[in-house]
Amino acid sequence: MDALPTDAGGPDPRKGRLATNIVHFARTLRTAGLRVGPGQVLRAVEAVEAAGLRKREDFYWTLHSVFVNRRDQREVFDQAFHVYWRNPRLLEKMMEMLLPQVGVPEQEKGKQLSRRLQDALQPGQGEASKEESEPPEMEVEATFTVSDREVLQQKDFEQMSQAEIDEALRAIARLRLPVPERKTRRYQPARRGPRVDFRASLRRALRPEGLTELRRREPRRRPPPLVVLCDISGSMARYTRMFLHFMHAMTNDRDRVFCFTFGTRLNNVTRSLRYKDVDIALAKASSQVEDWSGGTRIGQTLHEFNNKWSRRVLGQGAVVLLITDGLDREGASGLAEEMERLGKSCSRLIWLNPLLRYGGYEPKSQGNKAMLPYVDEFRPVHNLESLAGLIAALHGPMHGADKRLANWQTELRKE
């Protein structure tokens, strides 16, 4: 590919191979997970033509303005730009990762390229080398091995490659949420119901058929409302995409599902997620939300939810899923009061925290301490297995808090 221009000036993007290289660079970004279409490629070439090629920094920000639409895409774009357009430092770092025999310097440890970018730049390298090294005929005893599907179930969303993320999203789309039904105040006709339906019986008696047959009725059963409050702040950015797909699958699986996102403000994205096409649904939700990957004001957003939405969506034994890591920018100001009110307004409050995947997790932050005393269940949510465990827990009756949650709640009450 052509080298980037220096400060002294450069070639016209309409000449040479620069436009072709921009097209290949866009394909790399698309393979790494960014949504880059043909229209953006054309706009990128036109933007480079308009901005000129006098400085490398100008070229970087010109492409950045076209290809990057969200904050969580910045890191992937930055690494892809410096590797693809031949930044010597990052290219050397990438070669160190691709060659196992070359050691990584101490100062470079912890600065790894994005897993999705590695897959985009070197597609299928690992599989090809493995096939070449194996003999053509070999029988393997796989009695005690683990299948790829089981490994994917237990793999953290943060550690997945782009291909694994796509497979996980397809698995999430197939999830079903069999929440047990509850009795309502309304009745429905039944052959052997516990009550006599006098109105239906009188209508039946008006017919000229002789004997009067008593009609009976029973309470109507219906799944309770499900309310999802999902944290989309910067500390949760690595899991937001999976949670949005999970919320879309639940919204299209059953009725009376209400989805909210919160960071610095509360957003009702229920109508957006009701579209059957997941791409259209997420695009509408993204355009509706303005505080992606920002700060977190859990107390303030819960206060807005309790005042504006709780009476509308928390009737008939509603179940609330609160997805957050509990890190509050405002130091848990007013959070305990709002959590107490939320817990009393619903029949079941389940807190889903990605940090619970660590065995040594302890609720030491002020937000965690303020929230824990008022939740009914505290569960991890970081892989497909944890989502399946959540569905199993919702399907059955509530068994109370587990031992670890009960111990934390006891200690916090003593404090």
C-alpha positions as semicolon CSV with decimal commas, in nm:
position;residue;x (nm);y (nm);z (nm)
1;M;0,000;0,000;0,000
2;D;0,107;0,360;-0,046
3;A;0,279;0,527;0,243
4;L;0,097;0,805;0,420
5;P;0,181;1,162;0,327
6;T;0,410;1,364;0,544
7;D;0,383;1,729;0,641
8;A;0,546;1,825;0,310
9;G;0,238;1,727;0,109
10;G;0,115;1,414;-0,069
11;P;-0,053;1,264;-0,373
12;D;-0,406;1,325;-0,492
13;P;-0,638;1,057;-0,345
14;R;-0,798;1,011;-0,686
15;K;-0,462;0,895;-0,825
16;G;-0,248;0,598;-0,734
17;R;-0,368;0,334;-0,488
18;L;-0,473;0,551;-0,193
19;A;-0,846;0,518;-0,270
20;T;-0,806;0,140;-0,302
21;N;-0,625;0,130;0,031
22;I;-0,907;0,327;0,195
23;V;-1,151;0,063;0,064
24;H;-0,941;-0,219;0,211
25;F;-0,906;-0,027;0,537
26;A;-1,287;0,003;0,553
27;R;-1,318;-0,374;0,501
28;T;-1,080;-0,429;0,792
29;L;-1,293;-0,207;1,016
30;R;-1,609;-0,387;0,907
31;T;-1,455;-0,726;0,985
32;A;-1,349;-0,593;1,326
33;G;-1,712;-0,512;1,410
34;L;-1,763;-0,151;1,300
35;R;-2,062;-0,084;1,078
36;V;-1,900;0,051;0,763
37;G;-2,095;0,051;0,439
38;P;-2,021;0,153;0,080
39;G;-2,166;0,499;0,140
40;Q;-1,918;0,567;0,419
41;V;-1,630;0,451;0,198
42;L;-1,728;0,697;-0,074
43;R;-1,765;0,975;0,183
44;A;-1,421;0,889;0,323
45;V;-1,256;0,924;-0,019
46;E;-1,439;1,254;-0,079
47;A;-1,344;1,380;0,269
48;V;-0,976;1,298;0,212
49;E;-0,994;1,477;-0,123
50;A;-1,147;1,785;0,042
51;A;-0,920;1,790;0,351
52;G;-0,598;1,723;0,166
53;L;-0,302;1,506;0,262
54;R;-0,053;1,750;0,407
55;K;-0,047;1,608;0,760
56;R;-0,082;1,256;0,893
57;E;-0,290;1,387;1,182
58;D;-0,538;1,547;0,939
59;F;-0,569;1,218;0,752
60;Y;-0,635;1,033;1,079
61;W;-0,913;1,265;1,194
62;T;-1,067;1,280;0,848
63;L;-1,117;0,904;0,843
64;H;-1,216;0,909;1,211
65;S;-1,498;1,156;1,143
66;V;-1,644;0,925;0,877
67;F;-1,597;0,575;1,020
68;V;-1,645;0,628;1,396
69;N;-2,000;0,689;1,518
70;R;-1,981;0,572;1,880
71;R;-1,737;0,614;2,163
72;D;-1,671;0,242;2,204
73;Q;-1,545;0,226;1,841
74;R;-1,259;0,469;1,899
75;E;-1,009;0,218;2,037
76;V;-1,061;-0,032;1,753
77;F;-1,031;0,244;1,491
78;D;-0,718;0,389;1,651
79;Q;-0,539;0,054;1,662
80;A;-0,652;-0,039;1,311
81;F;-0,538;0,295;1,168
82;H;-0,189;0,282;1,317
83;V;-0,138;-0,084;1,221
84;Y;-0,286;-0,064;0,872
85;W;-0,121;0,264;0,775
86;R;0,214;0,143;0,905
87;N;0,287;0,296;1,241
88;P;0,622;0,132;1,321
89;R;0,555;0,097;1,694
90;L;0,219;-0,079;1,672
91;L;0,325;-0,287;1,372
92;E;0,622;-0,412;1,575
93;K;0,392;-0,489;1,867
94;M;0,159;-0,683;1,638
95;M;0,447;-0,890;1,500
96;E;0,547;-0,978;1,855
97;M;0,199;-1,115;1,916
98;L;0,192;-1,311;1,590
99;L;0,535;-1,470;1,653
100;P;0,526;-1,673;1,979
101;Q;0,904;-1,704;1,994
102;V;0,952;-1,329;2,022
103;G;0,915;-1,204;2,377
104;V;0,706;-0,897;2,458
105;P;0,897;-0,623;2,644
106;E;0,788;-0,549;2,998
107;Q;0,671;-0,198;2,913
108;E;0,441;-0,334;2,638
109;K;0,266;-0,593;2,851
110;G;-0,097;-0,505;2,911
111;K;-0,113;-0,304;2,584
112;Q;-0,267;-0,566;2,358
113;L;-0,446;-0,506;2,034
114;S;-0,819;-0,558;2,021
115;R;-0,913;-0,924;1,974
116;R;-1,154;-0,829;1,699
117;L;-0,881;-0,632;1,520
118;Q;-0,644;-0,930;1,537
119;D;-0,908;-1,149;1,372
120;A;-0,975;-0,885;1,106
121;L;-0,607;-0,842;1,012
122;Q;-0,521;-1,214;1,024
123;P;-0,840;-1,407;0,933
124;G;-0,816;-1,782;0,981
125;Q;-0,445;-1,783;1,056
126;G;-0,474;-1,999;1,366
127;E;-0,699;-2,256;1,201
128;A;-0,482;-2,288;0,890
129;S;-0,161;-2,343;1,082
130;K;-0,330;-2,605;1,297
131;E;-0,456;-2,798;0,996
132;E;-0,115;-2,790;0,828
133;S;0,062;-2,926;1,135
134;E;-0,174;-3,222;1,185
135;P;-0,130;-3,547;0,991
136;P;-0,404;-3,628;0,738
137;E;-0,539;-3,929;0,933
138;M;-0,564;-3,926;1,308
139;E;-0,815;-4,063;1,557
140;V;-0,863;-3,862;1,875
141;E;-1,030;-3,986;2,190
142;A;-1,269;-3,703;2,278
143;T;-1,444;-3,859;2,574
144;F;-1,318;-3,602;2,823
145;T;-1,289;-3,303;2,589
146;V;-1,517;-3,000;2,592
147;S;-1,714;-2,901;2,283
148;D;-1,681;-2,558;2,123
149;R;-2,039;-2,478;2,216
150;E;-1,976;-2,549;2,584
151;V;-1,660;-2,335;2,577
152;L;-1,860;-2,052;2,420
153;Q;-2,124;-2,083;2,693
154;Q;-1,863;-2,025;2,963
155;K;-1,651;-1,764;2,786
156;D;-1,668;-1,405;2,907
157;F;-1,825;-1,161;2,662
158;E;-1,522;-0,934;2,706
159;Q;-1,280;-1,205;2,588
160;M;-1,474;-1,314;2,277
161;S;-1,350;-1,260;1,925
162;Q;-1,581;-1,109;1,664
163;A;-1,679;-1,452;1,529
164;E;-1,759;-1,572;1,881
165;I;-1,960;-1,255;1,947
166;D;-2,166;-1,319;1,634
167;E;-2,232;-1,678;1,746
168;A;-2,326;-1,557;2,096
169;L;-2,569;-1,302;1,950
170;R;-2,739;-1,578;1,750
171;A;-2,767;-1,785;2,068
172;I;-2,916;-1,490;2,257
173;A;-3,174;-1,439;1,980
174;R;-3,292;-1,798;2,040
175;L;-3,344;-1,750;2,414
176;R;-3,695;-1,781;2,550
177;L;-3,817;-1,647;2,883
178;P;-4,086;-1,873;3,038
179;V;-4,185;-1,653;3,333
180;P;-4,449;-1,831;3,547
181;E;-4,800;-1,689;3,523
182;R;-4,977;-1,514;3,808
183;K;-5,342;-1,477;3,900
184;T;-5,504;-1,146;3,807
185;R;-5,819;-0,977;3,933
186;R;-6,002;-1,047;3,609
187;Y;-6,186;-1,372;3,540
188;Q;-6,228;-1,594;3,239
189;P;-6,485;-1,866;3,153
190;A;-6,404;-2,214;3,283
191;R;-6,587;-2,547;3,289
192;R;-6,514;-2,617;3,655
193;G;-6,422;-2,278;3,790
194;P;-6,455;-2,196;4,161
195;R;-6,709;-1,916;4,102
196;V;-7,045;-1,893;3,929
197;D;-7,062;-1,646;3,643
198;F;-7,410;-1,501;3,709
199;R;-7,411;-1,273;3,405
200;A;-7,326;-1,556;3,164
201;S;-7,573;-1,786;3,342
202;L;-7,860;-1,534;3,300
203;R;-7,779;-1,487;2,934
204;R;-7,791;-1,863;2,897
205;A;-8,129;-1,881;3,075
206;L;-8,289;-1,644;2,822
207;R;-8,256;-1,904;2,548
208;P;-8,573;-2,112;2,490
209;E;-8,414;-2,448;2,566
210;G;-8,567;-2,532;2,900
211;L;-8,314;-2,605;3,176
212;T;-8,076;-2,337;3,307
213;E;-7,708;-2,431;3,309
214;L;-7,485;-2,245;3,551
215;R;-7,176;-2,094;3,392
216;R;-6,858;-2,084;3,593
217;R;-6,541;-1,878;3,588
218;E;-6,187;-1,875;3,726
219;P;-5,917;-1,608;3,775
220;R;-5,728;-1,524;3,460
221;R;-5,359;-1,610;3,471
222;R;-5,103;-1,395;3,296
223;P;-4,723;-1,354;3,308
224;P;-4,624;-1,056;3,525
225;P;-4,466;-0,750;3,365
226;L;-4,091;-0,764;3,319
227;V;-3,896;-0,440;3,359
228;V;-3,528;-0,419;3,256
229;L;-3,309;-0,130;3,374
230;C;-2,975;-0,151;3,191
231;D;-2,665;0,053;3,272
232;I;-2,494;0,184;2,955
233;S;-2,219;0,389;3,123
234;G;-1,851;0,369;3,034
235;S;-1,776;0,098;3,292
236;M;-2,041;-0,127;3,130
237;A;-1,954;-0,049;2,767
238;R;-1,792;-0,390;2,711
239;Y;-2,123;-0,567;2,781
240;T;-2,380;-0,316;2,654
241;R;-2,413;-0,469;2,308
242;M;-2,492;-0,814;2,446
243;F;-2,743;-0,676;2,695
244;L;-2,925;-0,483;2,423
245;H;-2,957;-0,800;2,215
246;F;-3,083;-0,983;2,525
247;M;-3,343;-0,711;2,587
248;H;-3,451;-0,727;2,221
249;A;-3,496;-1,106;2,242
250;M;-3,709;-1,075;2,557
251;T;-3,920;-0,791;2,415
252;N;-4,006;-0,992;2,104
253;D;-4,065;-1,315;2,295
254;R;-4,352;-1,204;2,520
255;D;-4,576;-0,909;2,595
256;R;-4,550;-0,656;2,878
257;V;-4,172;-0,616;2,868
258;F;-4,048;-0,263;2,941
259;C;-3,685;-0,174;2,873
260;F;-3,496;0,130;3,003
261;T;-3,135;0,237;2,970
262;F;-2,960;0,473;3,205
263;G;-2,627;0,647;3,242
264;T;-2,659;1,010;3,332
265;R;-3,030;1,007;3,234
266;L;-3,316;0,759;3,194
267;N;-3,431;0,648;2,847
268;N;-3,734;0,436;2,762
269;V;-3,631;0,222;2,461
270;T;-3,925;-0,021;2,474
271;R;-4,085;0,089;2,147
272;S;-3,754;0,083;1,962
273;L;-3,677;-0,274;2,071
274;R;-4,018;-0,402;1,958
275;Y;-3,906;-0,406;1,594
276;K;-3,854;-0,764;1,479
277;D;-3,536;-0,682;1,286
278;V;-3,264;-0,652;1,548
279;D;-3,054;-0,413;1,336
280;I;-3,345;-0,171;1,295
281;A;-3,434;-0,200;1,664
282;L;-3,082;-0,127;1,787
283;A;-3,037;0,156;1,537
284;K;-3,354;0,326;1,663
285;A;-3,253;0,269;2,025
286;S;-2,906;0,413;1,956
287;S;-3,052;0,726;1,798
288;Q;-3,281;0,770;2,096
289;V;-3,010;0,743;2,362
290;E;-2,759;1,027;2,404
291;D;-2,551;0,920;2,704
292;W;-2,367;0,613;2,569
293;S;-2,049;0,521;2,756
294;G;-2,062;0,823;2,984
295;G;-2,095;0,862;3,359
296;T;-2,345;0,694;3,592
297;R;-2,609;0,854;3,812
298;I;-2,792;0,553;3,947
299;G;-2,970;0,736;4,228
300;Q;-3,096;1,015;4,004
301;T;-3,215;0,783;3,726
302;L;-3,393;0,551;3,972
303;H;-3,560;0,858;4,124
304;E;-3,688;0,953;3,779
305;F;-3,808;0,597;3,718
306;N;-3,989;0,573;4,052
307;N;-4,165;0,908;4,002
308;K;-4,254;0,878;3,634
309;W;-4,276;0,509;3,539
310;S;-4,321;0,285;3,844
311;R;-4,701;0,316;3,863
312;R;-4,731;0,250;3,490
313;V;-4,517;-0,063;3,459
314;L;-4,479;-0,218;3,806
315;G;-4,830;-0,354;3,853
316;Q;-4,949;-0,715;3,890
317;G;-4,635;-0,852;4,054
318;A;-4,377;-0,712;3,816
319;V;-4,023;-0,852;3,805
320;V;-3,737;-0,601;3,776
321;L;-3,394;-0,682;3,628
322;L;-3,138;-0,421;3,729
323;I;-2,823;-0,460;3,514
324;T;-2,537;-0,250;3,651
325;D;-2,200;-0,275;3,822
326;G;-2,313;-0,041;4,100
327;L;-2,047;0,224;4,038
328;D;-2,214;0,561;4,092
329;R;-2,045;0,886;3,994
330;E;-2,232;1,082;4,261
331;G;-2,125;0,861;4,551
332;A;-2,461;0,683;4,596
333;S;-2,642;1,005;4,684
334;G;-3,007;0,914;4,754
335;L;-2,953;0,565;4,610
336;A;-3,061;0,370;4,920
337;E;-3,399;0,547;4,939
338;E;-3,471;0,490;4,570
339;M;-3,367;0,123;4,588
340;E;-3,595;0,071;4,888
341;R;-3,887;0,224;4,702
342;L;-3,814;0,019;4,391
343;G;-3,792;-0,302;4,594
344;K;-4,129;-0,235;4,757
345;S;-4,296;-0,155;4,423
346;C;-4,218;-0,490;4,259
347;S;-4,254;-0,852;4,362
348;R;-3,897;-0,948;4,272
349;L;-3,587;-0,731;4,229
350;I;-3,291;-0,910;4,067
351;W;-2,956;-0,734;4,043
352;L;-2,732;-0,855;3,758
353;N;-2,370;-0,749;3,806
354;P;-2,083;-0,845;3,568
355;L;-1,831;-0,793;3,851
356;L;-1,979;-1,088;4,040
357;R;-1,793;-1,322;3,802
358;Y;-1,481;-1,267;4,012
359;G;-1,456;-1,506;4,304
360;G;-1,305;-1,246;4,534
361;Y;-1,571;-0,982;4,468
362;E;-1,672;-0,777;4,771
363;P;-1,930;-0,492;4,778
364;K;-1,691;-0,217;4,885
365;S;-1,811;0,079;4,676
366;Q;-2,074;0,312;4,817
367;G;-2,316;0,228;4,538
368;N;-2,292;-0,147;4,605
369;K;-2,342;-0,099;4,978
370;A;-2,648;0,118;4,920
371;M;-2,812;-0,126;4,675
372;L;-2,749;-0,469;4,825
373;P;-2,989;-0,456;5,125
374;Y;-3,292;-0,416;4,897
375;V;-3,238;-0,681;4,628
376;D;-3,395;-1,027;4,631
377;E;-3,132;-1,196;4,415
378;F;-2,777;-1,106;4,317
379;R;-2,650;-1,285;4,006
380;P;-2,355;-1,256;3,764
381;V;-2,418;-1,169;3,400
382;H;-2,105;-1,199;3,187
383;N;-2,151;-1,499;2,956
384;L;-2,417;-1,717;2,794
385;E;-2,419;-1,958;3,087
386;S;-2,511;-1,679;3,330
387;L;-2,797;-1,569;3,100
388;A;-2,925;-1,927;3,090
389;G;-2,905;-1,940;3,471
390;L;-3,108;-1,619;3,489
391;I;-3,379;-1,769;3,267
392;A;-3,391;-2,081;3,485
393;A;-3,420;-1,864;3,798
394;L;-3,706;-1,661;3,648
395;H;-3,887;-1,977;3,543
396;G;-3,904;-2,112;3,897
397;P;-4,026;-1,960;4,223
398;M;-3,805;-1,728;4,423
399;H;-3,601;-1,923;4,679
400;G;-3,474;-1,625;4,873
401;A;-3,125;-1,481;4,883
402;D;-2,825;-1,709;4,855
403;K;-2,586;-1,746;5,144
404;R;-2,330;-1,495;5,018
405;L;-2,595;-1,227;4,954
406;A;-2,754;-1,295;5,293
407;N;-2,417;-1,251;5,467
408;W;-2,350;-0,923;5,285
409;Q;-2,696;-0,791;5,370
410;T;-2,650;-0,883;5,736
411;E;-2,313;-0,706;5,755
412;L;-2,451;-0,395;5,584
413;R;-2,745;-0,375;5,822
414;K;-2,507;-0,390;6,117
415;E;-2,309;-0,098;5,974
